[in-house]
Amino acid sequence: MLSPCPNIVIILCGNKKDLDADREVTFLEASRFAQENELMFLETSALTGENVEEAFLKTARTILNKIESGELDPERMGSGIQYGDSSLRQPRGSTAQTKQQCNC
């Protein structure tokens, strides 16, 4: 396993997916490496935008799931994560959705 900390979230992004002819690592090799090291894996292309946003969303979803399951505690010092705007905080276990007004 690559990371000694089970709560750390790492995503392996294979970039330049649009340059398939110049590929040096196959999808299968990268996918196996990610699986063996317990990493998330996506191939992306900055040129076409393919999976770029998905990489961030997938990472954020994983972090959120770890918070909701109690694996990560943003209120614990040294957890490596913290809440941003305190007005967005919800009590643990709360399923109520709060609506924010956009003042754009």
N, C-alpha and C positions, 0 to 999 in steps of 0.2 A: 504494500500500500504506500502511496506517495506521501500522503499527509498523516502525521501522527495524531492530529486532532480530528475526531470524528464530526465535530460541529462546523468545521470550516467548509465553505462552499466554493468549489473550484469548477470552472467550465473550461474545457479545452476547445478552442475555436480553430478549425482548419480554415484558413483564409485563402482567398483567391480561387474560390470554387469555380469561377468562370473560366479559369485557365486550365481546363482538364487535360489538355495535351501536354502541359508542362509539369504535371503532377509528379512529385517525388515520393509521396506517402499515399498509399491506397486508402480508400475509405475504410476497408476492413482492418488494416493495420492500425489506423488511428482509433477506430471504434474499439478494437480489442485492448489497445493500450489504455484507453479511457475506462473501460470496464474493469480491467485488472487493477487499476489504481483508484477505483471508485470515484471517477470524475464524470461530470456531464460532458456530452460531446455534441457539437454541431459543426457543420461545414458552412462557411459564410462567404459572401462576396461583397466587398465594399463597393465595387464597381456597379453591380446591379442592385445592391441593397438586400439581396436574398439572405434571410435569417439573421440579419444584423440586429433588428429590433427584438426578434425572438430570443436571441442570446441573452439580452438584458432581462426580458420578461421571464424567461425560464429560471435565471439566477434569482431574480426577485421573488418569484413564486416559491422556490425552494427555501429561501431564507424565511419567508413568511410562514410556510408550513412548519419549519423548525421552531419558530417562535410560538405558533399556535399549539404545537404538540408539547411545548415546554422544554425542548432540547436546547433552545437558545433563550436567554433571558436578557433583554435589552436593559433592564434596570440593574443587572449585576455588573459591578465594576470589573473591567477586564474581559467582558464577554466578547469584545470585538465588534459589537453592534450597539447602537443606541437610537432612541427615537429622535426624530427631527423636531418638528413643530409640536409643542406640548398640547396644543388645542386639538390635535389629531389623535391623541392617545385614547384608547378604550380600555376599560378594566379587563383583566384576563378572564376569559370565559364568556365575555359579553359577545353576543351575536348581533346586537343592534347596529345597524348601519347609520352613520351620521352623514348628513348632507352638508357639504361646504358650499358657501355662496362664492361664486367667482366674481371678483371685482376687476376683471380684465379691461 
